[in-house]
Amino acid sequence: MNKRIIPRLDIKGPNLIKGIHLEGLRVLGKPEQYAKYYYNSGADELMFQDVVASLYGRNSLHDIVRKIAKEIFIPLTVGGGIRKTEDIRSVLRAGADKVSINTAAVKNPNLISEASNIFGSSTIVVTIEAIKQSNGDYLAFTDNGRERTGFEVVDWAKRVGALGAGEIVLTSVDREGTGQGLDLELIKKVIRVVSIPVIAHGGVGRMKDIEEGFKAGVDACAIASMFHFYFYKNHNPDTDLDEGNLDFLKGGQLFSNIETTNITKLKKYLKKHNVDIRE
């Protein structure tokens, strides 16, 4: 299978946001504008995450997804606050093609197999938030890297695959939002033990980081800052916003360590460097 480029949109309330280590959330604009641009630019899929859903125990993206699904015809993965099969059914009815779960899977691993049997394994994506420990082990967390699960990442990834998940989103909490590159050590450890697709997330700061991730064996990369900052700088999205942390936008400063680019340029780069990607 060809490698996939998946813009990731983290949502808080009505806004697209971005943080570092999944915290310090700053508003970037309206997710609908970014999503439509990514679709028209050649994104293979889109990933939406309600980043405060765990606080309320519910996913609040239904209206956003319903609106976007009318104009965008690539797979949409939606996550955050999904606890049971009824939640999955509700998100799918709103227009999602796949659903990602983390906390619910940790609390009740049988939900993975139950949901896969009902909706098909290709519909069920499990997110693993990994943090490297001082002894070199990687432990799995929930709630944006705040809650320990007691699970070791590699063992949990094997179990997730055996329970019937269709894909794993492997998030390096240590690298997320930093632009320091993907955690290739983490990626290789997980890829060795699972037979299902792995989507790398967290740390991309340059196009070369994505190339390295693909050559390490991931099936897709979920990318945020690199695309979001490019769109913001070059396409003047609507910033008529009235809630959230707007200082980031008002200050006019973006991270200097992020090599901003768009999907077209990234795909050209990857083709040049012998990565098989979708057209």
TORKOL-4160 file (C-alpha; in steps of 0.2 Angstrom, whole numbers, padded with zeros to 4 digits, m for minus):
279
<pt num="1" X="0000" Y="0000" Z="0000"/>
<pt num="2" X="0006" Y="0018" Z="m0004"/>
<pt num="3" X="0010" Y="0029" Z="0011"/>
<pt num="4" X="m0003" Y="0041" Z="0017"/>
<pt num="5" X="m0002" Y="0060" Z="0021"/>
<pt num="6" X="m0015" Y="0064" Z="0035"/>
<pt num="7" X="m0017" Y="0082" Z="0041"/>
<pt num="8" X="m0022" Y="0081" Z="0059"/>
<pt num="9" X="m0034" Y="0094" Z="0066"/>
<pt num="10" X="m0035" Y="0096" Z="0085"/>
<pt num="11" X="m0052" Y="0104" Z="0090"/>
<pt num="12" X="m0057" Y="0113" Z="0106"/>
<pt num="13" X="m0075" Y="0120" Z="0105"/>
<pt num="14" X="m0077" Y="0128" Z="0088"/>
<pt num="15" X="m0058" Y="0131" Z="0085"/>
<pt num="16" X="m0043" Y="0123" Z="0078"/>
<pt num="17" X="m0030" Y="0123" Z="0091"/>
<pt num="18" X="m0011" Y="0117" Z="0092"/>
<pt num="19" X="m0001" Y="0114" Z="0108"/>
<pt num="20" X="0016" Y="0107" Z="0113"/>
<pt num="21" X="0016" Y="0089" Z="0121"/>
<pt num="22" X="m0003" Y="0090" Z="0119"/>
<pt num="23" X="m0004" Y="0105" Z="0131"/>
<pt num="24" X="m0004" Y="0124" Z="0130"/>
<pt num="25" X="m0017" Y="0124" Z="0117"/>
<pt num="26" X="m0017" Y="0139" Z="0106"/>
<pt num="27" X="m0031" Y="0144" Z="0094"/>
<pt num="28" X="m0026" Y="0144" Z="0075"/>
<pt num="29" X="m0043" Y="0147" Z="0067"/>
<pt num="30" X="m0059" Y="0138" Z="0061"/>
<pt num="31" X="m0056" Y="0120" Z="0057"/>
<pt num="32" X="m0068" Y="0120" Z="0042"/>
<pt num="33" X="m0057" Y="0132" Z="0032"/>
<pt num="34" X="m0041" Y="0122" Z="0035"/>
<pt num="35" X="m0050" Y="0105" Z="0031"/>
<pt num="36" X="m0056" Y="0111" Z="0015"/>
<pt num="37" X="m0039" Y="0118" Z="0010"/>
<pt num="38" X="m0031" Y="0101" Z="0014"/>
<pt num="39" X="m0044" Y="0091" Z="0004"/>
<pt num="40" X="m0041" Y="0102" Z="m0011"/>
<pt num="41" X="m0022" Y="0101" Z="m0009"/>
<pt num="42" X="m0022" Y="0082" Z="m0010"/>
<pt num="43" X="m0023" Y="0075" Z="0008"/>
<pt num="44" X="m0026" Y="0057" Z="0008"/>
<pt num="45" X="m0037" Y="0057" Z="0024"/>
<pt num="46" X="m0041" Y="0069" Z="0038"/>
<pt num="47" X="m0040" Y="0066" Z="0057"/>
<pt num="48" X="m0050" Y="0076" Z="0069"/>
<pt num="49" X="m0047" Y="0075" Z="0088"/>
<pt num="50" X="m0058" Y="0083" Z="0101"/>
<pt num="51" X="m0044" Y="0087" Z="0113"/>
<pt num="52" X="m0055" Y="0092" Z="0128"/>
<pt num="53" X="m0068" Y="0078" Z="0126"/>
<pt num="54" X="m0061" Y="0068" Z="0141"/>
<pt num="55" X="m0066" Y="0082" Z="0152"/>
<pt num="56" X="m0084" Y="0080" Z="0148"/>
<pt num="57" X="m0085" Y="0062" Z="0143"/>
<pt num="58" X="m0092" Y="0066" Z="0126"/>
<pt num="59" X="m0087" Y="0070" Z="0108"/>
<pt num="60" X="m0093" Y="0087" Z="0103"/>
<pt num="61" X="m0087" Y="0087" Z="0084"/>
<pt num="62" X="m0103" Y="0080" Z="0077"/>
<pt num="63" X="m0108" Y="0097" Z="0070"/>
<pt num="64" X="m0091" Y="0101" Z="0063"/>
<pt num="65" X="m0090" Y="0084" Z="0055"/>
<pt num="66" X="m0107" Y="0084" Z="0048"/>
<pt num="67" X="m0103" Y="0101" Z="0039"/>
<pt num="68" X="m0086" Y="0095" Z="0033"/>
<pt num="69" X="m0092" Y="0078" Z="0027"/>
<pt num="70" X="m0104" Y="0087" Z="0014"/>
<pt num="71" X="m0089" Y="0095" Z="0005"/>
<pt num="72" X="m0075" Y="0083" Z="0008"/>
<pt num="73" X="m0074" Y="0066" Z="0000"/>
<pt num="74" X="m0059" Y="0057" Z="0008"/>
<pt num="75" X="m0059" Y="0047" Z="0024"/>
<pt num="76" X="m0062" Y="0056" Z="0040"/>
<pt num="77" X="m0056" Y="0049" Z="0057"/>
<pt num="78" X="m0064" Y="0057" Z="0072"/>
<pt num="79" X="m0058" Y="0054" Z="0090"/>
<pt num="80" X="m0061" Y="0061" Z="0108"/>
<pt num="81" X="m0074" Y="0056" Z="0121"/>
<pt num="82" X="m0079" Y="0040" Z="0113"/>
<pt num="83" X="m0084" Y="0028" Z="0127"/>
<pt num="84" X="m0095" Y="0015" Z="0120"/>
<pt num="85" X="m0102" Y="0007" Z="0104"/>
<pt num="86" X="m0117" Y="0020" Z="0104"/>
<pt num="87" X="m0104" Y="0034" Z="0103"/>
<pt num="88" X="m0096" Y="0026" Z="0088"/>
<pt num="89" X="m0112" Y="0024" Z="0079"/>
<pt num="90" X="m0116" Y="0042" Z="0082"/>
<pt num="91" X="m0100" Y="0049" Z="0076"/>
<pt num="92" X="m0101" Y="0038" Z="0060"/>
<pt num="93" X="m0119" Y="0044" Z="0057"/>
<pt num="94" X="m0112" Y="0062" Z="0058"/>
<pt num="95" X="m0100" Y="0058" Z="0043"/>
<pt num="96" X="m0085" Y="0050" Z="0050"/>
<pt num="97" X="m0077" Y="0035" Z="0041"/>
<pt num="98" X="m0066" Y="0029" Z="0056"/>
<pt num="99" X="m0066" Y="0032" Z="0075"/>
<pt num="100" X="m0051" Y="0033" Z="0086"/>
<pt num="101" X="m0052" Y="0028" Z="0104"/>
<pt num="102" X="m0039" Y="0028" Z="0118"/>
<pt num="103" X="m0046" Y="0030" Z="0136"/>
<pt num="104" X="m0061" Y="0019" Z="0132"/>
<pt num="105" X="m0049" Y="0005" Z="0125"/>
<pt num="106" X="m0038" Y="0006" Z="0140"/>
<pt num="107" X="m0052" Y="0005" Z="0152"/>
<pt num="108" X="m0061" Y="m0009" Z="0142"/>
<pt num="109" X="m0050" Y="m0018" Z="0130"/>
<pt num="110" X="m0065" Y="m0029" Z="0124"/>
<pt num="111" X="m0073" Y="m0013" Z="0117"/>
<pt num="112" X="m0060" Y="m0015" Z="0103"/>
<pt num="113" X="m0066" Y="m0032" Z="0098"/>
<pt num="114" X="m0084" Y="m0028" Z="0101"/>
<pt num="115" X="m0083" Y="m0012" Z="0090"/>
<pt num="116" X="m0073" Y="m0021" Z="0076"/>
<pt num="117" X="m0086" Y="m0035" Z="0075"/>
<pt num="118" X="m0100" Y="m0022" Z="0074"/>
<pt num="119" X="m0093" Y="m0009" Z="0063"/>
<pt num="120" X="m0078" Y="m0018" Z="0054"/>
<pt num="121" X="m0060" Y="m0018" Z="0060"/>
<pt num="122" X="m0056" Y="m0004" Z="0046"/>
<pt num="123" X="m0067" Y="0008" Z="0056"/>
<pt num="124" X="m0058" Y="0006" Z="0073"/>
<pt num="125" X="m0042" Y="0015" Z="0076"/>
<pt num="126" X="m0033" Y="0015" Z="0093"/>
<pt num="127" X="m0023" Y="0029" Z="0098"/>
<pt num="128" X="m0008" Y="0026" Z="0109"/>
<pt num="129" X="0000" Y="0041" Z="0118"/>
<pt num="130" X="0018" Y="0036" Z="0122"/>
<pt num="131" X="0030" Y="0044" Z="0134"/>
<pt num="132" X="0048" Y="0038" Z="0136"/>
<pt num="133" X="0054" Y="0034" Z="0154"/>
<pt num="134" X="0071" Y="0036" Z="0161"/>
<pt num="135" X="0075" Y="0018" Z="0160"/>
<pt num="136" X="0071" Y="0018" Z="0141"/>
<pt num="137" X="0054" Y="0010" Z="0142"/>
<pt num="138" X="0039" Y="0018" Z="0134"/>
<pt num="139" X="0023" Y="0018" Z="0144"/>
<pt num="140" X="0006" Y="0022" Z="0137"/>
<pt num="141" X="m0005" Y="0036" Z="0144"/>
<pt num="142" X="m0022" Y="0044" Z="0141"/>
<pt num="143" X="m0030" Y="0061" Z="0143"/>
<pt num="144" X="m0016" Y="0070" Z="0133"/>
<pt num="145" X="m0002" Y="0062" Z="0141"/>
<pt num="146" X="m0008" Y="0065" Z="0159"/>
<pt num="147" X="m0015" Y="0049" Z="0165"/>
<pt num="148" X="m0004" Y="0033" Z="0167"/>
<pt num="149" X="m0012" Y="0017" Z="0161"/>
<pt num="150" X="0001" Y="0005" Z="0168"/>
<pt num="151" X="0003" Y="m0002" Z="0150"/>
<pt num="152" X="0020" Y="m0004" Z="0142"/>
<pt num="153" X="0018" Y="0003" Z="0124"/>
<pt num="154" X="0024" Y="m0012" Z="0114"/>
<pt num="155" X="0014" Y="m0025" Z="0124"/>
<pt num="156" X="m0001" Y="m0014" Z="0122"/>
<pt num="157" X="0001" Y="m0012" Z="0104"/>
<pt num="158" X="0002" Y="m0031" Z="0101"/>
<pt num="159" X="m0014" Y="m0033" Z="0112"/>
<pt num="160" X="m0023" Y="m0019" Z="0102"/>
<pt num="161" X="m0019" Y="m0028" Z="0085"/>
<pt num="162" X="m0024" Y="m0045" Z="0092"/>
<pt num="163" X="m0041" Y="m0038" Z="0098"/>
<pt num="164" X="m0045" Y="m0032" Z="0080"/>
<pt num="165" X="m0041" Y="m0014" Z="0079"/>
<pt num="166" X="m0038" Y="m0009" Z="0061"/>
<pt num="167" X="m0025" Y="0004" Z="0064"/>
<pt num="168" X="m0014" Y="0012" Z="0077"/>
<pt num="169" X="m0011" Y="0030" Z="0079"/>
<pt num="170" X="0006" Y="0031" Z="0088"/>
<pt num="171" X="0008" Y="0048" Z="0097"/>
<pt num="172" X="0025" Y="0053" Z="0104"/>
<pt num="173" X="0019" Y="0065" Z="0118"/>
<pt num="174" X="0038" Y="0069" Z="0121"/>
<pt num="175" X="0040" Y="0075" Z="0103"/>
<pt num="176" X="0022" Y="0082" Z="0099"/>
<pt num="177" X="0022" Y="0100" Z="0094"/>
<pt num="178" X="0041" Y="0102" Z="0096"/>
<pt num="179" X="0047" Y="0100" Z="0078"/>
<pt num="180" X="0061" Y="0089" Z="0084"/>
<pt num="181" X="0057" Y="0074" Z="0073"/>
<pt num="182" X="0048" Y="0058" Z="0074"/>
<pt num="183" X="0053" Y="0046" Z="0088"/>
<pt num="184" X="0060" Y="0033" Z="0076"/>
<pt num="185" X="0065" Y="0021" Z="0091"/>
<pt num="186" X="0047" Y="0021" Z="0097"/>
<pt num="187" X="0041" Y="0018" Z="0079"/>
<pt num="188" X="0052" Y="0004" Z="0075"/>
<pt num="189" X="0048" Y="m0005" Z="0092"/>
<pt num="190" X="0030" Y="m0005" Z="0088"/>
<pt num="191" X="0031" Y="m0009" Z="0069"/>
<pt num="192" X="0041" Y="m0025" Z="0074"/>
<pt num="193" X="0027" Y="m0032" Z="0084"/>
<pt num="194" X="0011" Y="m0028" Z="0074"/>
<pt num="195" X="0004" Y="m0032" Z="0057"/>
<pt num="196" X="m0009" Y="m0018" Z="0056"/>
<pt num="197" X="m0005" Y="m0001" Z="0049"/>
<pt num="198" X="0004" Y="0012" Z="0061"/>
<pt num="199" X="0001" Y="0030" Z="0059"/>
<pt num="200" X="0015" Y="0041" Z="0066"/>
<pt num="201" X="0011" Y="0057" Z="0075"/>
<pt num="202" X="0021" Y="0069" Z="0085"/>
<pt num="203" X="0037" Y="0078" Z="0081"/>
<pt num="204" X="0037" Y="0082" Z="0063"/>
<pt num="205" X="0046" Y="0098" Z="0059"/>
<pt num="206" X="0054" Y="0095" Z="0042"/>
<pt num="207" X="0049" Y="0086" Z="0027"/>
<pt num="208" X="0064" Y="0074" Z="0030"/>
<pt num="209" X="0056" Y="0069" Z="0046"/>
<pt num="210" X="0042" Y="0062" Z="0036"/>
<pt num="211" X="0053" Y="0053" Z="0024"/>
<pt num="212" X="0062" Y="0045" Z="0039"/>
<pt num="213" X="0046" Y="0039" Z="0046"/>
<pt num="214" X="0040" Y="0031" Z="0030"/>
<pt num="215" X="0057" Y="0023" Z="0027"/>
<pt num="216" X="0056" Y="0016" Z="0045"/>
<pt num="217" X="0040" Y="0008" Z="0041"/>
<pt num="218" X="0025" Y="0018" Z="0046"/>
<pt num="219" X="0010" Y="0017" Z="0034"/>
<pt num="220" X="0005" Y="0036" Z="0037"/>
<pt num="221" X="0010" Y="0052" Z="0045"/>
<pt num="222" X="m0002" Y="0063" Z="0055"/>
<pt num="223" X="0004" Y="0080" Z="0053"/>
<pt num="224" X="m0002" Y="0097" Z="0061"/>
<pt num="225" X="0010" Y="0111" Z="0063"/>
<pt num="226" X="0019" Y="0110" Z="0047"/>
<pt num="227" X="0003" Y="0112" Z="0037"/>
<pt num="228" X="m0007" Y="0123" Z="0049"/>
<pt num="229" X="0007" Y="0136" Z="0050"/>
<pt num="230" X="0009" Y="0136" Z="0031"/>
<pt num="231" X="m0010" Y="0139" Z="0028"/>
<pt num="232" X="m0011" Y="0152" Z="0041"/>
<pt num="233" X="0004" Y="0162" Z="0034"/>
<pt num="234" X="m0001" Y="0160" Z="0015"/>
<pt num="235" X="m0020" Y="0160" Z="0014"/>
<pt num="236" X="m0026" Y="0172" Z="0027"/>
<pt num="237" X="m0039" Y="0161" Z="0036"/>
<pt num="238" X="m0053" Y="0169" Z="0045"/>
<pt num="239" X="m0047" Y="0174" Z="0062"/>
<pt num="240" X="m0063" Y="0183" Z="0068"/>
<pt num="241" X="m0063" Y="0172" Z="0084"/>
<pt num="242" X="m0070" Y="0177" Z="0101"/>
<pt num="243" X="m0064" Y="0163" Z="0113"/>
<pt num="244" X="m0049" Y="0153" Z="0117"/>
<pt num="245" X="m0030" Y="0157" Z="0119"/>
<pt num="246" X="m0028" Y="0170" Z="0104"/>
<pt num="247" X="m0012" Y="0177" Z="0110"/>
<pt num="248" X="m0002" Y="0166" Z="0098"/>
<pt num="249" X="m0012" Y="0173" Z="0083"/>
<pt num="250" X="m0011" Y="0191" Z="0089"/>
<pt num="251" X="0007" Y="0190" Z="0092"/>
<pt num="252" X="0010" Y="0185" Z="0074"/>
<pt num="253" X="0024" Y="0173" Z="0078"/>
<pt num="254" X="0025" Y="0155" Z="0073"/>
<pt num="255" X="0038" Y="0142" Z="0078"/>
<pt num="256" X="0055" Y="0145" Z="0069"/>
<pt num="257" X="0059" Y="0127" Z="0070"/>
<pt num="258" X="0045" Y="0121" Z="0059"/>
<pt num="259" X="0048" Y="0119" Z="0041"/>
<pt num="260" X="0031" Y="0125" Z="0035"/>
<pt num="261" X="0025" Y="0117" Z="0018"/>
<pt num="262" X="0009" Y="0111" Z="0009"/>
<pt num="263" X="0004" Y="0094" Z="0004"/>
<pt num="264" X="0008" Y="0096" Z="m0014"/>
<pt num="265" X="0026" Y="0101" Z="m0010"/>
<pt num="266" X="0028" Y="0087" Z="0002"/>
<pt num="267" X="0022" Y="0074" Z="m0010"/>
<pt num="268" X="0034" Y="0080" Z="m0023"/>
<pt num="269" X="0048" Y="0079" Z="m0010"/>
<pt num="270" X="0043" Y="0062" Z="m0005"/>
<pt num="271" X="0042" Y="0056" Z="m0023"/>
<pt num="272" X="0059" Y="0063" Z="m0027"/>
<pt num="273" X="0066" Y="0053" Z="m0012"/>
<pt num="274" X="0059" Y="0037" Z="m0017"/>
<pt num="275" X="0044" Y="0036" Z="m0005"/>
<pt num="276" X="0028" Y="0027" Z="m0013"/>
<pt num="277" X="0014" Y="0039" Z="m0009"/>
<pt num="278" X="m0004" Y="0041" Z="m0015"/>
<pt num="279" X="m0007" Y="0052" Z="m0030"/>
